[in-house]
Amino acid sequence: MRLATITNWAYGATVALTLISGSTMLLASNAQEEERAAVENRYRLDKASSALGREISALTDHARQYLNSGDPTYRLLYQRESAALGTIESRIRHLNDAGARPEELRALKDAIAWADTLHDEQREALRAHDRGDEKRARQLLFGPEYERELDRAQMMVEQFQSRLDQRTQADVDAAEGIARIWKTVSEIVLAATGLMFLGVLYFVFKQRVLRPVVRLSDVVTRLAAQDYAVEPPEIDRIDEIGDMANAIRVFRENGLERQRLAAERDADLQVRELFSRMAQRLQGCDTLTELQGVLQRFAPEIAPGLAGRLYLSDERRGAVVEVCQWQAPRFSRAEFTPLACWALRRGLPHRPAGTQVDVPCEHLDLQTEDHHPDTLCLPLTAQRELLGMLYFEPVASASHGPTPLAYLQLLAENVGLALGNLRLRDTLREMAMTDALTGLANRRRLDAVLDEQVTAAEQKGKPISCLMIDVDHFKRVNDVFGHEAGDAVLRQVGATIRSEMREQDFSSRYGGEEFLALLVGVRADQAEERAEMIRNRIASLQIRAGENDIGAVTVSIGVATAPTHCLARNLVEVTDAALYRAKSSGRNRVVVAPSAQRHAVA
């Protein structure tokens, strides 16, 4: 017989015994409820009969106290309680409601009727007292005849109470007996249910559970030791043991799956460690060249099955330009406009041949391909600014599995952050090397650039010219128009000088109202022409500061060229001397330093 059949029979028997037990419990509960009702009824009858006894004695006490003390209060109490008495039927109605039987009520009526005769004698005694016949009044209330009648009335009430007590006690005892019987029956049925359950439990564990469990215990032990090579026994029974064997098989399969997931997790941890090292190297890069080297080293390790390119935005050319590549990508062009890439247009990753159908980007050269390769464009952003793009395509002979998109997006985030940091670092360096008022290089930048330019000119054998420019009568501008006007003059002069510089030239604020320009590869005559052009353009400026018209501003310019006028290392000193001569000669002029031969003769 199958375990399920045995269990179903046992379950049915247990349910039947449980229903019987529940029924007996309900009957026992009803019996206890009847017992409680009997006790409650007894209490109400005792309370009602006691009230009648108090009524009989209370009127007698008030009448006697009035005769003894003459206190009208007792007279009022007597009259009030006497008036409150109703008919015999109304006085025993609450007893009838409480459950008194007819024969008991008839006995009580006799007791009340006998007590009412006492009321007549009480009223007669009070009238005698009112007439002044004190002797008659006392004889009526304190005489032996009155005492006998009072005792008889109280005795009749006590007999009524005794009969009630006997009957209610009998009712309570009967209810207790019935409740005890049903309680015993329910306990017996519960004991039988428990024995039935224990018997079924013994059979199940002895015959149907213990033996198969012993067979499976060895398998469980080996699985607990993570020996997933063990094969569980084939148990095809459709019952709990079969379910257990199936659960062990599932557990073994899950163990194998956990081993596979653990291997994937270890691989993921390795990739994360690779990302961590790459992020540290990227954040430590000081130049774009260093960043390119880090990316070319780590990108093939993170995505071995993908070739790629790093593009950066070139705002001056209005294009996106490749700065480095790895694993020889084939399809994407080295330079294109931002509108040629959907990722740059939308600021979102773009994958035209992935799980979702999409259009390919225009920068892909797919004319020789029969199908669209699975390319991916990831925009690089930092501080909400588009910096460039990472491009990926499958390697032609890739034997590696696909790289998760999350890895590639994380790679793009790290590269974008590193590019943003480089740009921020360059911006801060530029701010530190730039004069805030004029926008030209400051003295710190000049010191660094001057050595570089002079050394390069000497090594290449090229001339290098220097212009030193001083604003004439600048102190008078500050004194007359204020420092804001002086700042406006310096800004206009600096902008004019910057506009006359070529890309390879260098201009800076030398200090105060003085400016310095380095002209690489410019001869002495060309430098003099450039200086005259700058002087004339500044003289033509019409500068206003608020409501004030400052008027024309002039400058004095000293010019020197190395090696025509001096050695390259003395270029600034010789130019400063030429500027001094220009100011001494009347200002608003250009003075060129004497040649090296004349300087040597002098």
C-alpha positions as CSV (number, residue, x, y, z in Angstrom):
1,M,0.0,0.0,0.0
2,R,1.4,3.4,-0.9
3,L,2.4,5.8,1.8
4,A,-0.1,8.4,0.5
5,T,-3.0,5.9,0.8
6,I,-2.1,5.0,4.4
7,T,-1.7,8.7,5.3
8,N,-5.1,9.5,3.7
9,W,-6.8,6.8,5.7
10,A,-5.1,7.9,8.9
11,Y,-6.0,11.5,8.1
12,G,-9.7,10.6,7.6
13,A,-9.8,8.7,10.9
14,T,-8.0,11.6,12.6
15,V,-10.5,14.1,11.1
16,A,-13.5,11.9,12.3
17,L,-12.1,11.6,15.8
18,T,-11.4,15.3,15.8
19,L,-15.0,16.1,14.8
20,I,-16.3,13.8,17.5
21,S,-14.0,15.4,20.1
22,G,-15.1,18.8,18.9
23,S,-18.8,17.8,19.3
24,T,-18.2,16.5,22.8
25,M,-16.4,19.7,23.7
26,L,-19.3,21.7,22.4
27,L,-21.7,19.6,24.5
28,A,-19.5,20.0,27.5
29,S,-19.4,23.7,26.9
30,N,-23.2,23.8,26.7
31,A,-23.4,21.9,30.0
32,Q,-21.0,24.3,31.6
33,E,-23.1,27.2,30.3
34,E,-26.2,25.6,31.9
35,E,-24.3,25.3,35.1
36,R,-23.4,29.0,35.0
37,A,-27.0,29.9,34.2
38,A,-28.2,27.9,37.2
39,V,-25.7,29.6,39.5
40,E,-26.7,33.0,38.2
41,N,-30.4,32.2,38.6
42,R,-29.8,31.1,42.2
43,Y,-28.0,34.4,42.8
44,R,-30.9,36.5,41.4
45,L,-33.5,34.6,43.4
46,D,-31.5,34.9,46.6
47,K,-31.1,38.6,46.0
48,A,-34.9,39.1,45.3
49,S,-36.1,37.1,48.3
50,S,-33.6,38.9,50.6
51,A,-35.1,42.2,49.4
52,L,-38.6,41.0,50.5
53,G,-37.3,40.1,53.9
54,R,-35.7,43.5,54.3
55,E,-39.0,45.2,53.4
56,I,-40.9,43.3,56.2
57,S,-38.4,44.2,58.9
58,A,-37.7,47.8,57.6
59,L,-41.3,49.1,58.1
60,T,-41.5,47.6,61.5
61,D,-38.2,49.2,62.5
62,H,-39.2,52.7,61.2
63,A,-42.6,52.6,63.0
64,R,-41.0,51.5,66.4
65,Q,-38.2,54.1,66.1
66,Y,-40.8,56.8,65.5
67,L,-42.7,55.7,68.7
68,N,-39.5,55.6,70.7
69,S,-37.9,58.8,69.6
70,G,-40.8,60.9,68.2
71,D,-38.4,61.9,65.4
72,P,-40.6,62.8,62.4
73,T,-37.8,61.6,60.1
74,Y,-38.7,58.0,60.8
75,R,-42.3,58.8,60.2
76,L,-41.4,60.1,56.7
77,L,-39.2,57.1,56.0
78,Y,-42.1,54.8,57.0
79,Q,-44.6,56.7,54.8
80,R,-42.2,56.7,51.8
81,E,-41.4,53.0,51.9
82,S,-45.0,52.1,52.7
83,A,-46.2,54.2,49.7
84,A,-43.6,52.5,47.5
85,L,-45.1,49.0,48.1
86,G,-47.2,47.9,45.3
87,T,-49.6,45.0,44.9
88,I,-48.4,41.5,45.8
89,E,-48.2,40.6,42.0
90,S,-45.9,43.6,41.3
91,R,-43.7,42.8,44.3
92,I,-43.1,39.2,43.2
93,R,-42.8,39.9,39.4
94,H,-39.0,40.1,39.5
95,L,-39.0,36.8,41.3
96,N,-41.1,35.3,38.5
97,D,-38.7,36.8,36.0
98,A,-35.8,35.3,37.9
99,G,-37.1,31.8,37.4
100,A,-39.2,31.1,40.6
101,R,-41.7,28.3,40.1
102,P,-45.5,28.7,40.6
103,E,-45.6,26.7,43.8
104,E,-42.7,28.7,45.2
105,L,-44.5,32.0,44.3
106,R,-47.7,30.9,46.0
107,A,-45.8,30.3,49.2
108,L,-44.2,33.7,48.8
109,K,-47.6,35.3,48.3
110,D,-48.8,33.9,51.5
111,A,-45.8,35.3,53.3
112,I,-46.4,38.8,51.8
113,A,-50.1,38.7,52.6
114,W,-49.3,37.8,56.2
115,A,-46.7,40.7,56.3
116,D,-49.4,43.1,54.9
117,T,-51.5,42.4,58.0
118,L,-48.6,43.7,60.0
119,H,-48.8,46.9,58.0
120,D,-52.4,47.4,59.1
121,E,-51.4,47.1,62.7
122,Q,-48.4,49.5,62.1
123,R,-50.7,52.2,60.7
124,E,-53.3,51.6,63.5
125,A,-50.4,52.1,66.0
126,L,-49.3,55.3,64.3
127,R,-52.9,56.7,64.4
128,A,-53.1,55.8,68.1
129,H,-49.9,57.7,68.7
130,D,-51.3,60.7,66.8
131,R,-54.4,60.7,69.1
132,G,-52.1,60.6,72.1
133,D,-52.9,57.0,73.0
134,E,-49.3,56.0,73.6
135,K,-50.2,52.9,75.5
136,R,-52.4,51.6,72.7
137,A,-49.7,52.3,70.1
138,R,-47.0,50.5,72.0
139,Q,-49.2,47.6,72.7
140,L,-49.9,47.2,69.0
141,L,-46.2,47.4,67.9
142,F,-44.4,45.9,70.9
143,G,-47.0,43.4,72.1
144,P,-46.5,39.6,72.0
145,E,-49.2,39.2,69.3
146,Y,-47.3,41.5,66.9
147,E,-44.0,39.7,67.6
148,R,-45.6,36.3,66.8
149,E,-47.1,37.6,63.5
150,L,-43.7,39.3,62.6
151,D,-41.8,36.0,63.3
152,R,-44.3,34.0,61.3
153,A,-43.9,36.3,58.3
154,Q,-40.1,36.2,58.4
155,M,-40.2,32.4,58.9
156,M,-42.4,32.0,55.8
157,V,-39.9,34.1,53.8
158,E,-37.0,32.0,55.1
159,Q,-38.9,28.8,54.2
160,F,-39.3,30.2,50.7
161,Q,-35.6,31.0,50.5
162,S,-34.8,27.5,51.8
163,R,-36.9,25.9,49.1
164,L,-35.2,28.0,46.5
165,D,-31.8,27.1,47.8
166,Q,-32.6,23.4,47.6
167,R,-34.0,23.6,44.1
168,T,-31.2,25.7,42.6
169,Q,-28.5,23.6,44.3
170,A,-30.1,20.6,42.7
171,D,-30.0,22.3,39.3
172,V,-26.4,23.3,39.8
173,D,-25.4,19.8,40.8
174,A,-27.2,18.3,37.7
175,A,-25.5,20.8,35.4
176,E,-22.1,20.0,36.9
177,G,-22.6,16.3,36.5
178,I,-23.5,16.6,32.8
179,A,-20.5,18.9,32.1
180,R,-18.2,16.4,33.9
181,I,-19.5,13.5,31.8
182,W,-19.1,15.4,28.4
183,K,-15.6,16.6,29.5
184,T,-14.6,13.0,30.2
185,V,-15.9,11.8,26.9
186,S,-14.0,14.6,25.0
187,E,-10.8,13.6,26.8
188,I,-11.2,10.0,25.8
189,V,-11.7,11.0,22.2
190,L,-8.7,13.2,22.2
191,A,-6.6,10.4,23.7
192,A,-7.8,8.1,20.9
193,T,-6.9,10.7,18.3
194,G,-3.4,11.0,19.8
195,L,-2.9,7.2,19.8
196,M,-4.1,7.0,16.2
197,F,-1.5,9.7,15.2
198,L,1.3,8.0,17.0
199,G,0.5,4.7,15.4
200,V,0.5,6.2,11.9
201,L,3.7,8.0,12.7
202,Y,5.4,4.8,13.8
203,F,4.3,3.0,10.7
204,V,5.5,5.7,8.3
205,F,8.9,6.1,9.9
206,K,9.4,2.4,10.4
207,Q,8.2,1.0,7.2
208,R,8.3,3.8,4.6
209,V,10.8,6.4,5.7
210,L,13.7,5.0,7.7
211,R,14.9,2.4,5.2
212,P,15.0,4.8,2.2
213,V,16.5,7.5,4.3
214,V,19.4,5.2,5.3
215,R,20.1,4.6,1.6
216,L,20.1,8.3,0.9
217,S,22.2,9.3,3.9
218,D,25.5,8.4,2.2
219,V,24.6,10.5,-0.8
220,V,23.8,13.4,1.5
221,T,27.0,13.0,3.4
222,R,29.1,13.2,0.3
223,L,27.1,16.1,-1.0
224,A,27.7,17.9,2.3
225,A,31.4,17.5,1.6
226,Q,30.8,19.2,-1.8
227,D,31.4,16.0,-3.6
228,Y,29.0,16.7,-6.4
229,A,30.3,13.8,-8.5
230,V,28.2,11.3,-6.5
231,E,25.1,10.0,-8.2
232,P,21.9,9.8,-6.1
233,P,19.9,6.5,-6.2
234,E,17.0,6.3,-8.6
235,I,13.8,6.3,-6.5
236,D,10.7,6.6,-8.7
237,R,8.1,6.4,-6.0
238,I,5.6,9.2,-6.0
239,D,5.7,10.0,-2.3
240,E,7.7,11.9,0.2
241,I,10.7,9.6,-0.2
242,G,10.6,10.1,-4.0
243,D,10.4,13.8,-3.4
244,M,13.4,13.6,-1.1
245,A,15.4,11.7,-3.7
246,N,14.4,14.3,-6.3
247,A,15.4,17.1,-3.9
248,I,18.8,15.5,-3.4
249,R,19.2,15.4,-7.2
250,V,18.1,19.1,-7.4
251,F,20.6,19.9,-4.6
252,R,23.4,18.2,-6.6
253,E,22.4,20.1,-9.7
254,N,22.3,23.4,-7.7
255,G,25.8,22.5,-6.3
256,L,27.1,22.1,-9.8
257,E,25.5,25.4,-10.7
258,R,27.0,27.1,-7.7
259,Q,30.4,25.9,-8.7
260,R,29.8,27.4,-12.2
261,L,28.6,30.7,-10.6
262,A,31.6,30.7,-8.3
263,A,33.9,30.4,-11.3
264,E,32.0,33.3,-13.0
265,R,32.2,35.3,-9.8
266,D,35.9,34.7,-9.6
267,A,36.3,35.8,-13.2
268,D,34.1,38.9,-12.4
269,L,36.3,39.7,-9.4
270,Q,39.3,39.5,-11.6
271,V,37.7,41.9,-14.0
272,R,36.8,44.2,-11.2
273,E,40.3,44.1,-9.9
274,L,41.5,44.9,-13.4
275,F,39.0,47.9,-13.5
276,S,40.4,49.0,-10.1
277,R,44.0,49.0,-11.3
278,M,43.0,50.7,-14.5
279,A,41.0,53.4,-12.7
280,Q,44.0,54.1,-10.4
281,R,46.3,54.4,-13.4
282,L,43.9,56.6,-15.3
283,Q,43.5,58.9,-12.3
284,G,47.2,59.2,-12.0
285,C,47.7,60.2,-15.7
286,D,49.1,63.8,-16.2
287,T,48.9,63.8,-20.0
288,L,46.7,62.5,-22.7
289,T,49.6,60.4,-23.9
290,E,49.8,58.6,-20.6
291,L,46.0,58.0,-20.7
292,Q,46.2,56.5,-24.2
293,G,48.9,54.1,-23.0
294,V,46.8,53.0,-20.0
295,L,43.7,52.4,-22.2
296,Q,45.6,50.5,-24.9
297,R,47.1,48.2,-22.1
298,F,43.9,47.5,-20.2
299,A,41.1,47.6,-22.8
300,P,42.2,44.4,-24.6
301,E,42.3,42.6,-21.2
302,I,38.8,43.7,-20.2
303,A,37.2,43.1,-23.6
304,P,39.5,40.6,-25.3
305,G,37.1,39.9,-28.1
306,L,36.6,43.5,-29.1
307,A,38.8,46.0,-31.1
308,G,38.3,49.7,-30.3
309,R,39.2,53.3,-30.8
310,L,39.2,56.3,-28.5
311,Y,37.9,59.5,-30.1
312,L,38.1,63.0,-28.6
313,S,36.1,66.1,-29.7
314,D,38.2,68.8,-31.5
315,E,36.1,72.0,-31.2
316,R,38.4,74.0,-33.4
317,R,38.0,71.6,-36.3
318,G,34.4,70.7,-35.5
319,A,35.2,67.0,-35.6
320,V,35.7,63.9,-33.6
321,V,39.3,62.6,-34.0
322,E,40.9,59.3,-33.1
323,V,43.7,59.5,-30.5
324,C,44.4,55.8,-30.1
325,Q,43.3,52.3,-31.0
326,W,43.8,48.7,-30.0
327,Q,43.4,45.3,-31.8
328,A,43.2,46.8,-35.2
329,P,39.5,48.0,-35.7
330,R,38.4,48.0,-39.3
331,F,35.1,49.7,-39.8
332,S,35.1,53.1,-38.1
333,R,36.8,56.1,-39.7
334,A,39.6,57.9,-37.9
335,E,37.9,61.3,-38.1
336,F,34.3,62.4,-38.6
337,T,31.8,65.0,-37.6
338,P,29.8,64.5,-34.4
339,L,26.5,64.3,-36.4
340,A,27.9,61.1,-38.1
341,C,27.5,59.2,-34.8
342,W,24.1,58.5,-33.2
343,A,25.7,58.0,-29.8
344,L,27.1,61.5,-29.9
345,R,23.8,62.9,-31.2
346,R,21.7,61.4,-28.4
347,G,24.3,61.2,-25.7
348,L,23.4,57.5,-25.2
349,P,25.1,54.2,-26.2
350,H,24.3,53.1,-29.7
351,R,24.4,49.5,-30.9
352,P,22.8,49.0,-34.3
353,A,23.2,45.2,-34.6
354,G,22.5,44.1,-31.0
355,T,19.3,42.6,-29.7
356,Q,17.3,45.6,-30.9
357,V,17.2,46.7,-34.6
358,D,18.7,50.1,-35.2
359,V,20.4,52.2,-37.9
360,P,24.2,52.1,-38.2
361,C,26.3,55.3,-37.7
362,E,27.5,57.1,-40.8
363,H,31.2,56.9,-39.6
364,L,31.1,53.1,-40.2
365,D,32.5,51.9,-43.5
366,L,30.3,48.9,-44.2
367,Q,30.2,48.8,-48.0
368,T,32.2,45.5,-48.2
369,E,30.2,43.8,-45.4
370,D,27.3,41.4,-46.1
371,H,25.8,42.1,-42.7
372,H,26.1,44.8,-40.0
373,P,28.8,43.9,-37.5
374,D,27.9,44.2,-33.8
375,T,29.5,47.6,-33.2
376,L,29.0,49.8,-30.1
377,C,29.5,53.5,-29.6
378,L,29.7,54.8,-26.0
379,P,29.8,58.6,-25.5
380,L,32.3,59.9,-23.0
381,T,31.0,62.7,-20.7
382,A,32.2,64.5,-17.6
383,Q,30.5,67.3,-15.8
384,R,27.6,67.1,-18.4
385,E,30.1,67.9,-21.2
386,L,30.6,65.6,-24.2
387,L,34.4,64.8,-24.4
388,G,34.5,62.1,-27.0
389,M,33.6,58.5,-27.7
390,L,34.7,54.9,-27.2
391,Y,34.1,52.7,-30.2
392,F,34.0,48.8,-30.1
393,E,33.7,46.2,-32.8
394,P,34.3,42.4,-32.9
395,V,37.8,41.1,-33.5
396,A,37.9,39.3,-36.8
397,S,39.2,36.0,-35.3
398,A,37.8,36.3,-31.8
399,S,37.6,33.1,-29.8
400,H,36.4,34.8,-26.6
401,G,32.8,35.0,-25.4
402,P,30.9,38.3,-25.5
403,T,31.8,41.0,-23.1
404,P,29.0,42.2,-20.8
405,L,27.7,45.7,-21.8
406,A,28.0,46.8,-18.1
407,Y,31.8,46.2,-18.4
408,L,32.1,48.4,-21.5
409,Q,29.9,51.1,-19.9
410,L,32.0,51.0,-16.8
411,L,35.1,51.3,-19.0
412,A,33.6,54.4,-20.7
413,E,32.7,56.0,-17.3
414,N,36.3,55.6,-16.1
415,V,37.8,56.9,-19.3
416,G,35.4,59.8,-19.3
417,L,36.2,60.6,-15.7
418,A,39.9,60.5,-16.4
419,L,39.5,62.8,-19.4
420,G,37.5,65.2,-17.3
421,N,40.1,65.2,-14.7
422,L,42.8,65.9,-17.2
423,R,40.8,68.7,-18.7
424,L,40.1,70.2,-15.3
425,R,43.8,69.9,-14.4
426,D,44.7,71.7,-17.6
427,T,42.1,74.3,-16.9
428,L,43.4,74.9,-13.3
429,R,47.0,75.0,-14.6
430,E,45.9,77.5,-17.3
431,M,44.2,79.6,-14.6
432,A,47.3,79.5,-12.5
433,M,49.4,80.6,-15.5
434,T,47.1,83.3,-16.8
435,D,46.6,86.9,-15.7
436,A,43.0,87.2,-14.5
437,L,42.6,90.8,-15.7
438,T,44.0,90.7,-19.3
439,G,43.7,87.0,-20.1
440,L,47.4,86.9,-21.1
441,A,50.0,84.6,-19.5
442,N,51.3,85.8,-16.1
443,R,54.8,86.2,-14.9
444,R,55.0,82.5,-13.7
445,R,54.1,81.3,-17.2
446,L,56.5,83.7,-18.8
447,D,59.5,82.4,-16.8
448,A,58.7,78.8,-17.8
449,V,58.0,79.6,-21.5
450,L,61.0,82.0,-21.9
451,D,63.5,79.3,-21.0
452,E,61.8,76.8,-23.4
453,Q,61.6,79.3,-26.3
454,V,65.2,80.6,-25.9
455,T,66.6,77.0,-25.7
456,A,64.6,75.9,-28.7
457,A,65.7,79.0,-30.7
458,E,69.4,78.4,-29.9
459,Q,69.2,74.7,-30.8
460,K,67.4,75.3,-34.1
461,G,69.4,78.4,-35.0
462,K,66.3,80.5,-35.4
463,P,66.0,84.2,-34.4
464,I,63.7,85.1,-31.5
465,S,62.5,88.6,-30.9
466,C,61.2,90.2,-27.8
467,L,58.8,93.2,-27.5
468,M,58.4,95.0,-24.1
469,I,55.4,97.3,-24.0
470,D,54.7,99.9,-21.4
471,V,51.5,102.0,-21.2
472,D,52.4,105.7,-21.1
473,H,51.2,107.8,-18.1
474,F,49.3,104.9,-16.6
475,K,49.5,106.3,-13.1
476,R,47.7,109.5,-14.3
477,V,44.9,107.4,-15.7
478,N,44.4,105.7,-12.3
479,D,44.6,109.1,-10.5
480,V,42.2,110.9,-12.7
481,F,39.7,108.2,-13.7
482,G,40.1,105.6,-11.0
483,H,41.4,102.1,-10.9
484,E,38.4,100.7,-12.8
485,A,39.4,102.9,-15.7
486,G,43.0,101.7,-15.3
487,D,41.8,98.0,-15.5
488,A,39.8,98.8,-18.6
489,V,42.9,100.2,-20.3
490,L,45.0,97.2,-19.4
491,R,42.3,94.8,-20.7
492,Q,42.0,96.7,-24.0
493,V,45.8,96.9,-24.4
494,G,46.2,93.2,-23.6
495,A,43.4,92.2,-26.1
496,T,45.1,94.3,-28.8
497,I,48.5,92.6,-28.2
498,R,46.9,89.2,-28.2
499,S,45.2,89.9,-31.5
500,E,48.5,90.7,-33.2
501,M,50.1,87.4,-32.1
502,R,50.5,84.4,-34.3
503,E,49.8,80.9,-33.0
504,Q,53.4,80.2,-32.3
505,D,54.0,83.6,-30.6
506,F,53.7,84.2,-26.9
507,S,52.4,87.3,-25.0
508,S,52.2,87.9,-21.3
509,R,51.7,90.6,-18.7
510,Y,55.1,91.4,-17.4
511,G,54.0,93.4,-14.4
512,G,51.9,96.4,-13.6
513,E,51.3,98.2,-16.9
514,E,54.1,96.4,-18.7
515,F,53.6,93.6,-21.3
516,L,56.1,91.3,-23.0
517,A,55.8,89.4,-26.3
518,L,58.1,86.7,-27.7
519,L,58.1,86.3,-31.5
520,V,59.7,83.0,-32.6
521,G,61.5,83.0,-35.9
522,V,61.0,86.7,-36.4
523,R,63.9,88.9,-37.6
524,A,64.7,92.3,-36.1
525,D,63.1,94.3,-38.9
526,Q,59.9,92.2,-38.8
527,A,59.8,92.6,-35.1
528,E,60.0,96.4,-35.4
529,E,57.2,96.4,-38.0
530,R,55.1,94.3,-35.6
531,A,55.8,96.7,-32.7
532,E,54.8,99.8,-34.8
533,M,51.6,98.0,-35.8
534,I,50.8,97.3,-32.1
535,R,51.6,100.9,-31.1
536,N,49.4,102.4,-33.8
537,R,46.4,100.1,-33.0
538,I,46.6,100.9,-29.3
539,A,46.8,104.6,-30.1
540,S,43.6,104.3,-32.2
541,L,41.6,102.8,-29.3
542,Q,38.8,104.8,-27.8
543,I,38.5,103.5,-24.3
544,R,35.6,104.3,-21.9
545,A,35.2,103.4,-18.3
546,G,31.5,103.8,-17.3
547,E,30.5,107.4,-18.1
548,N,34.2,108.5,-18.5
549,D,35.9,108.9,-21.8
550,I,39.5,108.1,-21.1
551,G,40.6,109.2,-24.6
552,A,43.7,108.0,-26.5
553,V,46.2,105.8,-24.8
554,T,49.8,105.5,-26.0
555,V,52.5,102.9,-25.4
556,S,56.3,102.8,-25.5
557,I,57.8,99.7,-27.0
558,G,61.3,98.3,-26.7
559,V,62.5,95.7,-29.3
560,A,65.4,93.3,-29.3
561,T,66.2,90.2,-31.3
562,A,68.6,87.4,-30.5
563,P,71.2,86.8,-31.9
564,T,71.1,90.1,-33.9
565,H,71.1,92.4,-30.8
566,C,72.3,90.1,-28.0
567,L,72.6,86.6,-26.8
568,A,69.4,84.7,-26.2
569,R,69.9,84.5,-22.5
570,N,70.2,88.4,-22.3
571,L,67.2,89.0,-24.5
572,V,64.8,90.4,-21.8
573,E,67.5,92.6,-20.3
574,V,68.4,94.2,-23.6
575,T,64.7,94.6,-24.5
576,D,64.1,96.3,-21.1
577,A,66.9,98.7,-21.9
578,A,65.4,99.5,-25.3
579,L,62.1,100.2,-23.6
580,Y,63.8,102.6,-21.1
581,R,65.3,104.5,-24.0
582,A,61.9,104.8,-25.7
583,K,60.3,106.2,-22.5
584,S,63.3,108.6,-22.0
585,S,63.0,109.8,-25.6
586,G,59.4,111.1,-25.1
587,R,57.2,107.9,-25.0
588,N,54.8,106.8,-27.7
589,R,57.5,105.3,-29.8
590,V,59.3,102.1,-30.7
591,V,63.0,101.8,-30.0
592,V,65.1,98.9,-31.3
593,A,68.1,97.8,-29.3
594,P,71.5,98.4,-30.9
595,S,73.2,95.6,-32.8
596,A,75.5,93.2,-30.9
597,Q,78.6,94.7,-32.6
598,R,77.7,98.3,-31.6
599,H,76.8,97.1,-28.1
600,A,80.2,95.3,-27.8
601,V,82.1,98.5,-29.0
602,A,80.1,100.6,-26.5
